[in-house]
Amino acid sequence: MAQYPQLQFGMQTVRKAGERLAGDLSLGPNRDISEARQVFAVAHSWRDSHFMPMRSVFLSVKYRMRKEQIGGDMAARPKRMASIRRKLRESSTKLDQMQDIGGCRAILDDIAGVRALLDKIRQEFPHVIRQEWPYIEKPKPDGYRSHHIVFTFCPRTREQRPFDGRRIELQVRTRLQHSWATAVEAVGLFNGEDLKHHKGSGDWLRLFQLVSAEFAHVEGCPIGPDVPQRRERLNEIKILNDKLGAVSILENIRTATHYAETFVYERGKFFLIHYREDRTVTVENYTETLQVAARLAGLEQDIESSGGKAKVVVVEVDKIENLIRTYPNYFGDVGVFLQNLRWLVSGKDAQEYTLLPQKLVAPRPEERPDPRHLIRRYDRWGRF
């Protein structure tokens, strides 16, 4: 069994650390950082202890997708410490009760695949379903659509017992639904607004709400609240697009993103994505859980100390080609959403996403991978 980080503190210590994280805790200059360092050490240890359960859920879902021939991609990642702190501040959730510290995501080709996978998971799964949030059948008011399931991890071997009871969240969505969430985050990043958490331009938030309803329409799913009938809805989308220049802005974001053409052949379990303040993004490849956990904790501590706005996240994918298409919001890819918005403003229906067959390239084992091949530069963003 691979070596995974285990919790190094008692649960009472974890609860107290959560209370401090929700308060005014800083590693910035002119502060007594000894307590803060200890609090973050506890929080990181608690988060890292979710790696093994998260991987178990990831593999269990992946197995069912393959067995049932359900097309799509799988990925997994631990929750960023900045997101953990935000959630602790803005809700009554406690650190030891947080249900999405370890998260998996299944992005499926179509709505039929989503329903087939959910049926299979409910019939048979090695971990207990704790709670479900059917945001596809009951969309959020802002238009967000995805099905969330929280599992309680159930150990099957003696080595897995230290992770008993960890909660892991699985999000299941279509590529069309994922393109919507990607665009919300990319536009928010581009405009310097937190649209994902409903902060920023009311016009952009309304546009996303209306486009989500159109996506639900083409997928044959329930439409969210507070949106007009289809004819009026399409007209409002056109008006908002003209007012915001939405297609143009999305095209700017897409053009500003340059994906590396070079394949990286080594298969790593984990990829650490670092979005820097100088508008560069780097991706580091790791095979060992303990290494990537230590690197993540170190970078997050540096960001906290400097008070910067950089982001760092760890993603687990089964092959490196899926990294960008599974978590495209970290690179600004809004192509699927952009194409559908163009169709809508020109009077055409949106379309379910169809993934074309990917080109297979023979590996070159004699060459060592260079992580710099994955660097994405965002220098053009400031020019628009």
Secondary structure, DSSP 8 states (H G I E B T S, - for coil): --------S-HHHHHHHHHHHTSS----TTS-HHHHHHHHHHHHHHHHTTHHHHHHHHHHHHHHHHHTT--EEEEEEE--HHHHHHHHHHSS--GGG-S-SEEEEEEESSHHHHHHHHHHHHH--SSEEEEEEETTTS--TT----EEEEEE----SGGGGGGTT-EEEEEEEEHHHHHHHHHHHHHHHHHT--GGGT-S-HHHHHHHHHHHHHHHHHHT----SS---HHHHHHHHHHHHHHHTHHHHHHHHHHH-----S------SEEEEEE-TTSEEEEEEES-HHHHHHHHHHHHHHHHHHT---EEEEEEESSTTHHHHHSGGGTT--HHHHHHHHHHHTT-----------------TTS---GGGG-EE-GGGGG-
